Amino acid sequence: MPPEQPADAVIAMTGARAEDATVVVATRTEERAVRRAAPQFRVHRAGVSLRQWNNAIATPVVISAGLAGGLDPGNPTGTVVVASHVALADGESVACDPVWIDALVSAARTLSLPVITGGIVTAKSLVTGAARDRWARSGYVAADMESGLLIGRASRVAALRVLLDTPDRELSPQWEHPLRASLDPRRWAEAAWLFRTAPALALRAARVLAAAVSDA
């Protein structure tokens, strides 16, 4: 179940402002997309599992943005996910900022994109196979390797993800190490699909970010 909003998260609904937020991404592809489509935001490429996290981030809001794995077969590749809360695999969770939830959902709808809200769980490795079903049955809609790691690092958190792999479009766990996977002939079909699809979906996430503050 989503956690209750903490008392200090009840804030005036003054609208989402780019100057209040730092967008945190994992990959160079996601960073390029934000710089191209949402240049009004600060962006920090923190690496997979936030291994390159910058402790100097000073904005009141941190937004985890980019791609994620879908957990429900009913949500296809390309679905926009706006997190209601983010969680770690051990169950620790935090509610996302209500101002940014509203702004991001409204932006996706304005762009006529499929959008859902729900919990995002952060795992230590790619979620595939039976693990997808297990997390879906626990009430989560998407899995990534970064968003839940914002717990304790920022006072106000939001997460915007676009589904890449899904139960109907599995990726090999080898893609935790992209170079190694790309050299394996068994992964070349997946590599071609990722090369076509991942940049377009990262750009979709960035377009939602830009639309969320276009009238601010």
C-alpha positions as CSV (number, residue, x, y, z in Angstrom):
1,M,0.0,0.0,0.0
2,P,1.2,3.6,-0.7
3,P,2.6,5.3,2.4
4,E,0.7,8.2,3.8
5,Q,2.0,11.7,2.9
6,P,4.4,12.9,5.7
7,A,3.2,16.1,7.4
8,D,6.0,18.2,5.9
9,A,5.0,17.1,2.3
10,V,1.7,19.0,2.6
11,I,2.6,22.1,0.7
12,A,0.8,24.9,-1.2
13,M,-0.2,23.7,-4.7
14,T,1.7,26.5,-6.4
15,G,2.6,24.4,-9.5
16,A,5.7,22.5,-10.6
17,R,8.7,24.7,-11.4
18,A,11.8,23.5,-13.2
19,E,14.0,25.7,-11.1
20,D,13.0,23.8,-8.0
21,A,14.0,20.4,-9.4
22,T,17.0,18.4,-10.4
23,V,16.4,15.5,-12.8
24,V,18.4,12.4,-11.9
25,V,19.0,9.9,-14.7
26,A,21.0,6.7,-14.9
27,T,22.4,6.6,-18.5
28,R,23.9,8.8,-21.1
29,T,20.9,8.1,-23.4
30,E,18.5,9.5,-20.7
31,E,20.7,12.5,-20.0
32,R,20.8,13.4,-23.7
33,A,17.0,13.2,-23.9
34,V,16.5,15.6,-21.0
35,R,19.1,18.1,-22.3
36,R,17.4,18.0,-25.7
37,A,13.7,18.1,-24.8
38,A,13.7,19.6,-21.3
39,P,16.7,22.0,-21.2
40,Q,15.0,24.2,-18.5
41,F,15.9,21.5,-15.9
42,R,19.1,20.8,-14.1
43,V,20.1,17.2,-15.0
44,H,22.5,14.9,-13.1
45,R,23.6,11.6,-14.6
46,A,24.1,9.5,-11.5
47,G,24.7,6.1,-13.1
48,V,23.0,2.8,-12.7
49,S,22.0,2.3,-9.0
50,L,23.1,6.0,-8.4
51,R,26.7,4.9,-8.3
52,Q,27.8,8.4,-9.3
53,W,25.4,10.3,-7.0
54,N,26.3,14.0,-6.5
55,N,25.9,14.9,-2.8
56,A,25.9,18.6,-3.8
57,I,22.4,18.5,-5.3
58,A,20.7,21.4,-3.5
59,T,17.2,21.7,-5.1
60,P,14.2,20.9,-2.9
61,V,12.9,18.4,-5.4
62,V,14.7,15.5,-7.1
63,I,13.0,13.7,-10.0
64,S,14.1,10.2,-11.0
65,A,13.5,10.1,-14.8
66,G,14.1,7.7,-17.6
67,L,13.2,4.1,-18.4
68,A,11.8,1.2,-16.4
69,G,10.6,-2.4,-16.6
70,G,6.9,-3.0,-16.6
71,L,5.4,-5.5,-14.3
72,D,1.8,-5.9,-15.5
73,P,1.2,-7.4,-19.0
74,G,-1.6,-4.9,-19.4
75,N,0.9,-2.0,-19.6
76,P,2.8,-2.1,-22.9
77,T,6.1,-0.7,-23.9
78,G,5.8,3.1,-24.1
79,T,3.5,3.5,-21.1
80,V,4.3,6.5,-19.0
81,V,4.5,5.8,-15.3
82,V,4.2,8.5,-12.7
83,A,5.1,7.1,-9.3
84,S,2.7,7.5,-6.4
85,H,5.5,6.2,-4.2
86,V,8.9,4.7,-4.6
87,A,10.2,1.8,-2.6
88,L,13.3,-0.4,-2.0
89,A,13.1,-4.2,-2.3
90,D,13.2,-4.4,1.6
91,G,9.9,-2.6,1.8
92,E,11.1,0.9,2.8
93,S,9.1,3.4,0.8
94,V,8.3,7.1,0.5
95,A,5.4,9.0,-1.0
96,C,6.1,11.1,-4.0
97,D,5.5,14.8,-4.1
98,P,1.8,15.5,-4.9
99,V,2.5,18.7,-6.9
100,W,4.8,16.8,-9.2
101,I,2.5,13.8,-9.5
102,D,-0.4,16.0,-10.7
103,A,1.9,18.0,-13.0
104,L,3.4,15.0,-14.7
105,V,0.2,13.1,-15.1
106,S,-1.5,16.2,-16.6
107,A,1.5,16.6,-18.9
108,A,1.3,13.1,-20.2
109,R,-2.4,13.4,-20.8
110,T,-1.9,16.7,-22.6
111,L,0.6,14.9,-24.9
112,S,-2.0,12.1,-25.5
113,L,0.3,9.5,-24.0
114,P,-0.8,6.4,-22.1
115,V,-0.1,7.1,-18.4
116,I,-0.6,5.2,-15.2
117,T,0.2,6.0,-11.5
118,G,1.4,3.5,-8.9
119,G,4.4,2.3,-7.0
120,I,7.9,1.9,-8.4
121,V,10.1,-0.7,-6.7
122,T,13.9,-0.4,-7.0
123,A,15.8,-3.6,-7.2
124,K,19.5,-4.4,-7.2
125,S,19.4,-6.1,-10.6
126,L,17.1,-6.2,-13.6
127,V,13.7,-7.6,-12.8
128,T,12.8,-10.4,-15.2
129,G,10.8,-13.6,-15.3
130,A,9.0,-14.7,-12.2
131,A,10.3,-11.7,-10.3
132,R,8.0,-9.4,-12.4
133,D,4.9,-11.3,-11.4
134,R,6.0,-11.3,-7.7
135,W,6.4,-7.6,-7.6
136,A,3.2,-7.0,-9.6
137,R,1.3,-9.1,-7.0
138,S,2.9,-6.9,-4.3
139,G,1.1,-3.9,-5.9
140,Y,3.9,-2.3,-7.9
141,V,3.5,-1.2,-11.6
142,A,7.2,-0.8,-12.6
143,A,10.7,-1.7,-11.5
144,D,14.0,0.2,-11.9
145,M,17.4,0.4,-10.2
146,E,17.4,4.0,-9.0
147,S,14.2,5.7,-7.8
148,G,13.9,4.1,-4.4
149,L,17.5,5.0,-3.7
150,L,16.4,8.6,-3.5
151,I,14.9,7.8,-0.1
152,G,16.7,9.8,2.5
153,R,18.6,11.8,-0.2
154,A,16.0,14.4,-0.9
155,S,13.1,16.0,1.0
156,R,10.7,15.9,-2.0
157,V,10.9,13.1,-4.5
158,A,9.2,12.4,-7.8
159,A,9.6,9.6,-10.3
160,L,8.7,9.6,-14.0
161,R,9.5,6.5,-16.0
162,V,8.5,5.1,-19.4
163,L,8.2,1.3,-19.7
164,L,10.8,-0.3,-21.9
165,D,10.8,-4.1,-21.2
166,T,7.6,-5.8,-20.1
167,P,6.4,-9.3,-19.3
168,D,5.6,-9.6,-23.1
169,R,9.0,-8.2,-24.1
170,E,11.6,-9.6,-21.8
171,L,15.3,-8.6,-21.8
172,S,18.2,-10.8,-20.8
173,P,19.7,-10.1,-17.4
174,Q,23.0,-9.7,-19.3
175,W,21.9,-6.1,-20.1
176,E,23.1,-5.1,-16.6
177,H,26.5,-5.1,-18.4
178,P,25.6,-3.6,-21.8
179,L,29.0,-3.9,-23.4
180,R,29.2,-7.6,-22.5
181,A,25.7,-8.2,-23.7
182,S,26.2,-6.4,-27.0
183,L,29.2,-8.7,-27.8
184,D,27.1,-11.9,-27.4
185,P,25.5,-12.9,-30.7
186,R,22.5,-14.3,-28.8
187,R,21.7,-10.7,-27.7
188,W,22.0,-9.0,-31.1
189,A,18.3,-9.0,-31.8
190,E,17.7,-7.4,-28.4
191,A,20.5,-4.9,-29.1
192,A,18.9,-3.8,-32.3
193,W,15.5,-3.3,-30.6
194,L,17.1,-1.4,-27.7
195,F,19.0,0.8,-30.1
196,R,15.8,1.8,-31.9
197,T,13.5,1.9,-28.9
198,A,15.4,3.2,-25.8
199,P,16.3,6.7,-27.1
200,A,12.8,7.3,-28.4
201,L,11.3,6.3,-25.0
202,A,13.8,8.4,-23.1
203,L,12.8,11.3,-25.2
204,R,9.2,10.6,-24.4
205,A,10.0,10.9,-20.7
206,A,11.8,14.2,-21.3
207,R,8.9,15.6,-23.3
208,V,6.6,14.9,-20.4
209,L,9.0,16.7,-18.0
210,A,9.0,19.7,-20.3
211,A,5.2,19.8,-20.6
212,A,4.8,19.5,-16.9
213,V,6.3,23.0,-16.4
214,S,5.5,24.6,-19.7
215,D,2.9,26.9,-18.1
216,A,4.7,27.5,-14.8
